[in-house]
C-alpha cells in the first residue's frame, strides 16, 4: 500500500484535491463573509427607512395639527366678519333710494372715522371674507413650511 501512495500520479492528484479543497473553503468563506455584509447592509437600509418613515409620520401629524388650528382660526375670523357686516346690514335701509349717511368724522388725527359701507354690504362682506381667507392661507403656508 505504501507503493500505491508513493506513486507520483497519486501524489499529484492528492495535491490537486487538497488545493481544490483549500480554494473551495476560501470561496465558501468569502461568500459567507459577503453574505454577512449583505445582511448588515440590508439591516442598515431598513433602519434608515424606518427612521425616515417615523420622521414623515411625525411631520404628517404636525401638519394635521396646523391645519386644524388654521381651520378653527379661519372659522373665528369668518364669524367676526359676518357679525360686523350683519350690524352694517341692519344699519342700512334695505330699499333706500336716497343718499347714504356720512360717517362720523374723526375728532382727533389718530382716531379713525367710523367705517360704513352703504352701497353693497353683501359685496363688502364677501370681499372681507376673501381677504381674510387669503391672509389665513398665507399664515397656514408659513406654518406648514416651518413644520418641516
Contact map, one row per residue, 1 for C-alpha under 8 A:
1111100000000000000000000000000000000000000000000000000000000000000000000000000000000000000000000000000000000000000000000000000000000000000000000000
1111110000000000000000000000000000000000000000000000000000000000000000000000000000000000000000000000000000000000000000000000000000000000000000000000
1111111000000000000000000000000000000000000000000000000000000000000000000000000000000000000000000000000000000000000000000000000000000000000000000000
1111111001000000000000000000000000000000000000000000000000000000000000000000000000000000000000000000000000000000000000000000000000000000000000000000
1111111001100000000000000000000000000000000000000000000000000000000000000000000000000000000000000000000000000000000000000000000000000000000000000000
0111111101100000000000000000000000000000000000000000000000000000000000000000000000000000000000000000000000000000000000000000000000000000000000000000
0011111111100000000000000000000000000000000000000000000000000000000000000000000000000000000000000000000000000000000000000000000000000000000000000000
0000011111110000000000000000000000000000000000000000000000000000000000000000000000000000000000000000000000000000000000000000000000000000000000000000
0000001111111000000000000000000000000000000000000000000000000000000000000000000000000000000000000000000000000000000000000000000000000000000000000000
0001111111111100000000000000000000000000000000000000000000000000000000000000000000000000000000000000000000000000000000000000000000000000000000000000
0000111111111110000000000000000000000000000000000000000000000000000000000000000000000000000000000000000000000000000000000000000000000000000000000000
0000000111111111000000000000000000000000000000000000000000000000000000000000000000000000000000000000000000000000000000000000000000000000000000000000
0000000011111111100000000000000000000000000000000000000000000000000000000000000000000000000000000000000000000000000000000000000000000000000000000000
0000000001111111110000000000000000000000000000000000000000000000000000000000000000000000000000000000000000000000000000000000000000000000000000000000
0000000000111111111000000000000000000000000000000000000000000000000000000000000000000000000000000000000000000000000000000000000000000000000000000000
0000000000011111111100000000000000000000000000000000000000000000000000000000000000000000000000000000000000000000000000000000000000000000000000000000
0000000000001111111110000000000000000000000000000000000000000000000000000000000000000000000000000000000000000000000000000000000000000000000000000000
0000000000000111111111000000000000000000000000000000000000000000000000000000000000000000000000000000000000000000000000000000000000000000000000000000
0000000000000011111111100000000000000000000000000000000000000000000000000000000000000000000000000000000000000000000000000000000000000000000000000000
0000000000000001111111110000000000000000000000000000000000000000000000000000000000000000000000000000000000000000000000000000000000000000000000000000
0000000000000000111111111000000000000000000000000000000000000000000000000000000000000000000000000000000000000000000000000000000000000000000000000000
0000000000000000011111111100000000000000000000000000000000000000000000000000000000000000000000000000000000000000000000000000000000000000000000000000
0000000000000000001111111110000000000000000000000000000000000000000000000000000000000000000000000000000000000000000000000000000000000000000000000000
0000000000000000000111111111000000000000000000000000000000000000000000000000000000000000000000000000000000000000000000000000000000000000000000000000
0000000000000000000011111111100000000000000000000000000000000000000000000000000000000000000000000000000000000000000000000000000000000000000000000000
0000000000000000000001111111110000000000000000000000000000000000000000000000000000000000000000000000000000000000000000000000000000000000000000000000
0000000000000000000000111111111000000000000000000000000000000000000000000000000000000000000000000000000000000000000000000000000000000000000000000000
0000000000000000000000011111111100000000000000000000000000000000000000000000000000000000000000000000000000000000000000000000000000000000000000000000
0000000000000000000000001111111110000000000000000000000000000000000000000000000000000000000000000000000000000000000000000000000000000000000000000000
0000000000000000000000000111111111000000000000000000000000000000000000000000000000000000000000000000000000000000000000000000000000000000000000000000
0000000000000000000000000011111111100000000000000000000000000000000000000000000000000000000000000000000000000000000000000000000000000000000000000000
0000000000000000000000000001111111110000000000000000000000000000000000000000000000000000000000000000000000000000000000000000000000000000000000000000
0000000000000000000000000000111111111000000000000000000000000000000000000000000000000000000000000000000000000000000000000000000000000000000000000000
0000000000000000000000000000011111111100000000000000000000000000000000000000000000000000000000000000000000000000000000000000000000000000000000000000
0000000000000000000000000000001111111110000000000000000000000000000000000000000000000000000000000000000000000000000000000000000000000000000000000000
0000000000000000000000000000000111111111000000000000000000000000000000000000000000000000000000000000000000000000000000000000000000000000000000000000
0000000000000000000000000000000011111111100000000000000000000000000000000000000000000000000000000000000000000000000000000000000000000000000000000000
0000000000000000000000000000000001111111110000000000000000000000000000000000000000000000000000000000000000000000000000000000000000000000000000000000
0000000000000000000000000000000000111111111000000000000000000000000000000000000000000000000000000000000000000000000000000000000000000000000000000000
0000000000000000000000000000000000011111111100000000000000000000000000000000000000000000000000000000000000000000000000000000000000000000000000000000
0000000000000000000000000000000000001111111110000000000000000000000000000000000000000000000000000000000000000000000000000000000000000000000000000000
0000000000000000000000000000000000000111111111000000000000000000000000000000000000000000000000000000000000000000000000000000000000000000000000000000
0000000000000000000000000000000000000011111111100000000000000000000000000000000000000000000000000000000000000000000000000000000000000000000000000000
0000000000000000000000000000000000000001111111110000000000000000000000000000000000000000000000000000000000000000000000000000000000000000000000000000
0000000000000000000000000000000000000000111111111000000000000000000000000000000000000000000000000000000000000000000000000000000000000000000000000000
0000000000000000000000000000000000000000011111111100000000000000000000000000000000000000000000000000000000000000000000000000000000000000000000000000
0000000000000000000000000000000000000000001111111110000000000000000000000000000000000000000000000000000000000000000000000000000000000000000000000000
0000000000000000000000000000000000000000000111111111000000000000000000000000000000000000000000000000000000000000000000000000000000000000000000000000
0000000000000000000000000000000000000000000011111111100000000000000000000000000000000000000000000000000000000000000000000000000000000000000000000000
0000000000000000000000000000000000000000000001111111110000000000000000000000000000000000000000000000000000000000000000000000000000000000000000000000
0000000000000000000000000000000000000000000000111111111000000000000000000000000000000000000000000000000000000000000000000000000000000000000000000000
0000000000000000000000000000000000000000000000011111111100000000000000000000000000000000000000000000000000000000000000000000000000000000000000000000
0000000000000000000000000000000000000000000000001111111110000000000000000000000000000000000000000000000000000000000000000000000000000000000000000000
0000000000000000000000000000000000000000000000000111111111000000000000000000000000000000000000000000000000000000000000000000000000000000000000000000
0000000000000000000000000000000000000000000000000011111111100000000000000000000000000000000000000000000000000000000000000000000000000000000000000000
0000000000000000000000000000000000000000000000000001111111110000000000000000000000000000000000000000000000000000000000000000000000000000000000000000
0000000000000000000000000000000000000000000000000000111111111000000000000000000000000000000000000000000000000000000000000000000000000000000000000000
0000000000000000000000000000000000000000000000000000011111111100000000000000000000000000000000000000000000000000000000000000000000000000000000000000
0000000000000000000000000000000000000000000000000000001111111110000000000000000000000000000000000000000000000000000000000000000000000000000000000011
0000000000000000000000000000000000000000000000000000000111111111000000000000000000000000000000000000000000000000000000000000000000000000000000000000
0000000000000000000000000000000000000000000000000000000011111111100000000000000000000000000000000000000000000000000000000000000000000000000000000000
0000000000000000000000000000000000000000000000000000000001111111110000000000000000000000000000000000000000000000000000000000000000000000000000000010
0000000000000000000000000000000000000000000000000000000000111111111000000000000000000000000000000000000000000000000000000000000000000000000000010010
0000000000000000000000000000000000000000000000000000000000011111111100000000000000000000000000000000000000000000000000000000000000000000000000000000
0000000000000000000000000000000000000000000000000000000000001111111110000000000000000000000000000000000000000000000000000000000000000000000000000000
0000000000000000000000000000000000000000000000000000000000000111111111000000000000000000000000000000000000000000000000000000000000000000000100110000
0000000000000000000000000000000000000000000000000000000000000011111111100000000000000000000000000000000000000000000000000000000000000000000100000000
0000000000000000000000000000000000000000000000000000000000000001111111110000000000000000000000000000000000000000000000000000000000000000000000000000
0000000000000000000000000000000000000000000000000000000000000000111111111000000000000000000000000000000000000000000000000000000000000000000000000000
0000000000000000000000000000000000000000000000000000000000000000011111111100000000000000000000000000000000000000000000000000000000000001000100000000
0000000000000000000000000000000000000000000000000000000000000000001111111110000000000000000000000000000000000000000000000000000000000000000000000000
0000000000000000000000000000000000000000000000000000000000000000000111111111000000000000000000000000000000000000000000000000000000000000000000000000
0000000000000000000000000000000000000000000000000000000000000000000011111111100000000000000000000000000000000000000000000000000000000001000000000000
0000000000000000000000000000000000000000000000000000000000000000000001111111110000000000000000000000000000000000000000000000000000011001000000000000
0000000000000000000000000000000000000000000000000000000000000000000000111111111000000000000000000000000000000000000000000000000000000000000000000000
0000000000000000000000000000000000000000000000000000000000000000000000011111111100000000000000000000000000000000000000000000000000000000000000000000
0000000000000000000000000000000000000000000000000000000000000000000000001111111110000000000000000000000000000000000000000000000000010000000000000000
0000000000000000000000000000000000000000000000000000000000000000000000000111111111000000000000000000000000000000000000000000000010010000000000000000
0000000000000000000000000000000000000000000000000000000000000000000000000011111111100000000000000000000000000000000000000000000000000000000000000000
0000000000000000000000000000000000000000000000000000000000000000000000000001111111110000000000000000000000000000000000000000000000000000000000000000
0000000000000000000000000000000000000000000000000000000000000000000000000000111111111000000000000000000000000000000000000000100110000000000000000000
0000000000000000000000000000000000000000000000000000000000000000000000000000011111111100000000000000000000000000000000000000100000000000000000000000
0000000000000000000000000000000000000000000000000000000000000000000000000000001111111110000000000000000000000000000000000000000000000000000000000000
0000000000000000000000000000000000000000000000000000000000000000000000000000000111111111000000000000000000000000000000000000000000000000000000000000
0000000000000000000000000000000000000000000000000000000000000000000000000000000011111111100000000000000000000000000000001100100000000000000000000000
0000000000000000000000000000000000000000000000000000000000000000000000000000000001111111110000000000000000000000000000000000000000000000000000000000
0000000000000000000000000000000000000000000000000000000000000000000000000000000000111111111000000000000000000000000000000000000000000000000000000000
0000000000000000000000000000000000000000000000000000000000000000000000000000000000011111111100000000000000000000000110001000000000000000000000000000
0000000000000000000000000000000000000000000000000000000000000000000000000000000000001111111110000000000000000000000000001000000000000000000000000000
0000000000000000000000000000000000000000000000000000000000000000000000000000000000000111111110000000000000000000000000000000000000000000000000000000
0000000000000000000000000000000000000000000000000000000000000000000000000000000000000011111110000000000000000000000000000000000000000000000000000000
0000000000000000000000000000000000000000000000000000000000000000000000000000000000000001111111000000000000000000000001000000000000000000000000000000
0000000000000000000000000000000000000000000000000000000000000000000000000000000000000000111111110000000000000000000000000000000000000000000000000000
0000000000000000000000000000000000000000000000000000000000000000000000000000000000000000000111110000000000000000000000000000000000000000000000000000
0000000000000000000000000000000000000000000000000000000000000000000000000000000000000000000011111000000000000000000000000000000000000000000000000000
0000000000000000000000000000000000000000000000000000000000000000000000000000000000000000000011111110000000000000000000000000000000000000000000000000
0000000000000000000000000000000000000000000000000000000000000000000000000000000000000000000000111110000000000000000000000000000000000000000000000000
0000000000000000000000000000000000000000000000000000000000000000000000000000000000000000000000011111000000000000000000000000000000000000000000000000
0000000000000000000000000000000000000000000000000000000000000000000000000000000000000000000000011111100000000000000000000000000000000000000000000000
0000000000000000000000000000000000000000000000000000000000000000000000000000000000000000000000000111110000000000000001100000000000000000000000000000
0000000000000000000000000000000000000000000000000000000000000000000000000000000000000000000000000011111000000000000001000000000000000000000000000000
0000000000000000000000000000000000000000000000000000000000000000000000000000000000000000000000000001111100000000000000000000000000000000000000000000
0000000000000000000000000000000000000000000000000000000000000000000000000000000000000000000000000000111110000000111100000000000000000000000000000000
0000000000000000000000000000000000000000000000000000000000000000000000000000000000000000000000000000011111000000110000000000000000000000000000000000
0000000000000000000000000000000000000000000000000000000000000000000000000000000000000000000000000000001111100000110000000000000000000000000000000000
0000000000000000000000000000000000000000000000000000000000000000000000000000000000000000000000000000000111111011110000000000000000000000000000000000
0000000000000000000000000000000000000000000000000000000000000000000000000000000000000000000000000000000011111010000000000000000000000000000000000000
0000000000000000000000000000000000000000000000000000000000000000000000000000000000000000000000000000000001111110000000000000000000000000000000000000
0000000000000000000000000000000000000000000000000000000000000000000000000000000000000000000000000000000001111111000000000000000000000000000000000000
0000000000000000000000000000000000000000000000000000000000000000000000000000000000000000000000000000000000011111000000000000000000000000000000000000
0000000000000000000000000000000000000000000000000000000000000000000000000000000000000000000000000000000001111111100000000000000000000000000000000000
0000000000000000000000000000000000000000000000000000000000000000000000000000000000000000000000000000000001001111110000000000000000000000000000000000
0000000000000000000000000000000000000000000000000000000000000000000000000000000000000000000000000000001111000011111000000000000000000000000000000000
0000000000000000000000000000000000000000000000000000000000000000000000000000000000000000000000000000001111000001111100000000000000000000000000000000
0000000000000000000000000000000000000000000000000000000000000000000000000000000000000000000000000000001000000000111110000000000000000000000000000000
0000000000000000000000000000000000000000000000000000000000000000000000000000000000000001000000000000001000000000011111000000000000000000000000000000
0000000000000000000000000000000000000000000000000000000000000000000000000000000000000001000000000000000000000000001111111001000000000000000000000000
0000000000000000000000000000000000000000000000000000000000000000000000000000000000000000000100000001100000000000000111111000000000000000000000000000
0000000000000000000000000000000000000000000000000000000000000000000000000000000000000000000000000001000000000000000011111000000000000000000000000000
0000000000000000000000000000000000000000000000000000000000000000000000000000000000000000000000000000000000000000000011111111000000000000000000000000
0000000000000000000000000000000000000000000000000000000000000000000000000000000000001001100000000000000000000000000011111111100000000000000000000000
0000000000000000000000000000000000000000000000000000000000000000000000000000000000001000000000000000000000000000000000011111110000000000000000000000
0000000000000000000000000000000000000000000000000000000000000000000000000000000000000000000000000000000000000000000000011111111000000000000000000000
0000000000000000000000000000000000000000000000000000000000000000000000000000000000000000000000000000000000000000000010011111111100000000000000000000
0000000000000000000000000000000000000000000000000000000000000000000000000000000011001000000000000000000000000000000000001111111110000000000000000000
0000000000000000000000000000000000000000000000000000000000000000000000000000000000000000000000000000000000000000000000000111111111000000000000000000
0000000000000000000000000000000000000000000000000000000000000000000000000000000000000000000000000000000000000000000000000011111111100000000000000000
0000000000000000000000000000000000000000000000000000000000000000000000000000000010000000000000000000000000000000000000000001111111110000000000000000
0000000000000000000000000000000000000000000000000000000000000000000000000000010010000000000000000000000000000000000000000000111111111000000000000000
0000000000000000000000000000000000000000000000000000000000000000000000000000000000000000000000000000000000000000000000000000011111111100000000000000
0000000000000000000000000000000000000000000000000000000000000000000000000000000000000000000000000000000000000000000000000000001111111110000000000000
0000000000000000000000000000000000000000000000000000000000000000000000000100110000000000000000000000000000000000000000000000000111111111000000000000
0000000000000000000000000000000000000000000000000000000000000000000000000100000000000000000000000000000000000000000000000000000011111111100000000000
0000000000000000000000000000000000000000000000000000000000000000000000000000000000000000000000000000000000000000000000000000000001111111110000000000
0000000000000000000000000000000000000000000000000000000000000000000000000000000000000000000000000000000000000000000000000000000000111111111000000000
0000000000000000000000000000000000000000000000000000000000000000000001001100000000000000000000000000000000000000000000000000000000011111111100000000
0000000000000000000000000000000000000000000000000000000000000000000000000000000000000000000000000000000000000000000000000000000000001111111110000000
0000000000000000000000000000000000000000000000000000000000000000000000000000000000000000000000000000000000000000000000000000000000000111111111000000
0000000000000000000000000000000000000000000000000000000000000000000000000000000000000000000000000000000000000000000000000000000000000011111111100000
0000000000000000000000000000000000000000000000000000000000000000011001000000000000000000000000000000000000000000000000000000000000000001111111110000
0000000000000000000000000000000000000000000000000000000000000000000000000000000000000000000000000000000000000000000000000000000000000000111111111000
0000000000000000000000000000000000000000000000000000000000000000000000000000000000000000000000000000000000000000000000000000000000000000011111111100
0000000000000000000000000000000000000000000000000000000000000000010000000000000000000000000000000000000000000000000000000000000000000000001111111110
0000000000000000000000000000000000000000000000000000000000000010010000000000000000000000000000000000000000000000000000000000000000000000000111111111
0000000000000000000000000000000000000000000000000000000000000000000000000000000000000000000000000000000000000000000000000000000000000000000011111111
0000000000000000000000000000000000000000000000000000000000000000000000000000000000000000000000000000000000000000000000000000000000000000000001111111
0000000000000000000000000000000000000000000000000000000000100110000000000000000000000000000000000000000000000000000000000000000000000000000000111111
0000000000000000000000000000000000000000000000000000000000100000000000000000000000000000000000000000000000000000000000000000000000000000000000011111
